[in-house]
């Protein structure tokens, strides 16, 4: 029994990503068509060349028909997947396995979410018929347990921690300000962030990611076929996904300063890719900054910072776009919002641009080099104590 | 030994509305004092559960096998409200549950019926009321919310009878004093002096007969409780009964308001907390006629009180002095549905499903956890597979409703749906193990801290499509004036 991974067996040869935002102009159908056509054009193929599709969406449709009807797919397999906030990444992971198995030559992973049409603030969803006892707390509220717990455990002054949180938001908005696909494309001052109205606990509006619509897609093939389609593919180095037992929510030992699911999925991914020092091996990371304290704790759970010292790295600018390890150089969920089915593939799209040197010069990261060229995408779905976590590693070279 | 009162429980809500706050908003004269106010998440069923929990907290013997629930303001019609009380108390399935609903006088019938049913087994009478009235009117100003529960039975299992019901008499008369058509929240009343004229002879007749049947004369009465929503008739009757003036029990109306159906049981509980052995207690209910119940305190009453104190139960005196009296009038109106407020831009809460609710009664109603037999790990909600050792289906159910805990961490949620935002959520670690994340109520978030002691309380989370969603919340353990825990268990 082992998580063996499929290192260097699958390549990404084309990608597409719509602008994210309040896309009143398009429904899920239209966004899917935009992302899919951009991806096939990027790979230099046509829809006829594609053998199978994996569609990630949480709310915006059920079954493969959600994709096959708008794209008029010609009697091919379309699998719809859902896995909370890792939904987009799940479409990617499962499509990779299908290609690696040899079942298909060319597959598309695509994700979409149309959130703004609901007319409500924040996320809404339909639950199975229940007994009415599920806690009514919102997502910001469950994540708001993290900051005070962290401050107490590591002796960080709460006001200083608020500055750390604000700096994470500031950094991600600064990155998004120069990204034309982002929902929010302007810098936000530290003061505005720090003084934004409270949503839950110490989390202000600017500590929370936005709500938006968007879609992103990737075209995948076996690694040995990659150069038929592009001179600059990305190779899949690791794919890890874990669902936790939900212990944190009921275990008095859990202290809200870590996401064990993230630790486990990161360890698995690093083992698959042979990474021993992620801070030195990774050129960039796209992580799930749903709330600012989440990104802080992720820096430690993903092994970028020592336990209890992540806040110092944040303040030192370690994770800035021009820092030692750029985190969320595209602007993250903070700037893009979080159309759930699309987010994981949007993160992969940033790796696609940055690791292959295709990001515009004004926002190209400087960390990519011959000995340091891995990119990470990471999603966390659920909340502290009960969540799922996804980690992928991709790189432009077939073997490290 | 005949059946009598083994125990009693009083529940007064946390909130008080200053009568002056009404006049301050509406203009016009302001009343003095306060009234008790059920919170947005309370109804007569939840008030009744809390009173009944307190009545049972100090008892050691077998649980009641008859449960009678009475209120003029039921949460449901057709469906038995007592069944929800039964489930929340985790009474055995063979215990009967009945409602006596609608009129204020049903409260008197409930005490009588429970007293009559008790014998070989125990009977629990729960009388609950939640009174509103039109804004600015005397009904709104002078009434209050609360519940009282009384356990009748014979002494057994270390429990003793504190007072015996020795006689009862009643009179009935059909006339329009107060009335309310179903679906309305405000009662109508006829001109006061007419009611006084009709009531006094009815009260005199019932009381005289009851005392006669008890073999005592008015001068023998040591404590006289006269309760009813017709204030003038109550006042006049008190004077007309020939009972010693000092026997008249001071009601709690200036502080908590008139509890309607629960007003007489409240007076009875109040007396039981100070009556001497042998004292004659007359409880007179003035409602569409009159009921007079004559009790005699037993020699064991002090021991009953001692057991209650040992269980940490607050006295009526302490409960009346407790609570929080700064409820804004606008919030009161909002909670009562008299002021329609703009809701948050969030979906309406979902109606609980009947089968799912039925399957989880042990959890949802009785707040039961499961303890792993292999390793002892405690699961809230119940789980079939142990989190710690993964043993399957080796669990013991354990009731957590009466187990205290402390706040591990908490948050103020300004986004989640609530009838009275913001929601305060807390992670609670229970004494002896177990953790659960739940809503808090009766809480001032500014006074909340890690380590704050909490107790569980049965509440109505919300109502969706006519279904009341009852579940448990945590609330800070209030410290009464004497330093005892308010609510006790």
Interface residues (C-beta under 8 A of the other chain):
Chain A: X119 X120 X121 X122 X124 X127 X129 X130 X131 X132 X133 X135 X136 X137 X138 X140 X141 X142 X144 X145 X148 X149 X152 X198 X199 X200 X201 X245 X246 X247 X249 X250 X251 X252 X254 X256
Chain B: X344 X345 X346 X347 X349 X350 X351 X352 X353 X355 X356 X357 X359 X360 X363 X364 X379 X380 X381 X383 X387 X408 X409 X411 X412 X413 X414 X415 X416 X417 X418 X423 X425 X427 X429 X433 X434 X435 X436 X437 X438 X439 X450 X461 X469 X471
